[in-house]
């Protein structure tokens, strides 16, 4: 009977919150400590000839006192993917369900996460939340898990270890800080394209292409009253514009509080010039009265600072610097 009354009480609480559009604090998975176990899995692209790189990632985690398990199918190949959909799903599901695994670290992105998203059962994960870590294609997981009410970690993946330690020093340091619960605070020189302002809100977002691909599904996130982070790689400007226009038409930017723009990496040149900068392209779709920060070091560059999605951040932008402070 007690469980029944508890369930009814929760139902009424959620009903009131939804009716009044009151933001609820997301669940923070337990921070890691020495002796904890993490799983490295590959939910998307193939890891052909990259075992030595993933082994470096394993060694990094072990140097922090962590134990590391590999997904048993991680180095399989099924054309573009690291194994069949069922194999990749099995590895991810095992990591979700195993209570001894405290974090799921994605080996790489590429493409393929969305193909297994609806095959997964998150019921045990919701009862025992753990960190899900990655960026790029892993945005599909960030969005889906955000809607389950749990924070995730936008940070380096196993294949990030292909770069030299010097190039990824900040990437590694901030990843470790986020994973072990240390304070995250960033100060970046202000771009002339920035829009000044000071706001606080829940951080959401990820890769633009994946955000657009989530539209209309149960994995689409709400950006209302939130601070949105975006990044992209290897696209033409017209393609980036098309995705942003799609998001705009879906009211993605209508009530957003602020925007942080990460790396816009390897933007392709079209035979017919686009005519304006990537900053102008982005500013055109955003409300004119919100703060916007460009050149935040996160995304598909060696310097890829860790971000906690679902966590409240303070975004402060003036003419000299821009601050991102996690609460």
TAMO-V31830 format. One record per helix or strand of 2 or more residues. SS is the DSSP state (h for helix, s for strand). FROM is the first residue (numbers start at 1). TO is the last residue. If there is no record, write none. Layout:
BEGIN
ss->{SS,SS}
from->{FROM,FROM}
to->{TO,TO}
END
This chain:
BEGIN
ss->{h,s,h,s,h,s,h,h,s,h,s,h,h,s,s,h,s,h,s,h,s,s,s,s}
from->{2,37,51,67,85,101,113,123,131,136,152,158,169,185,197,208,226,237,258,278,291,307,312,321}
to->{20,41,63,70,97,106,117,127,134,146,154,162,180,189,207,213,233,249,265,285,293,309,317,326}
END
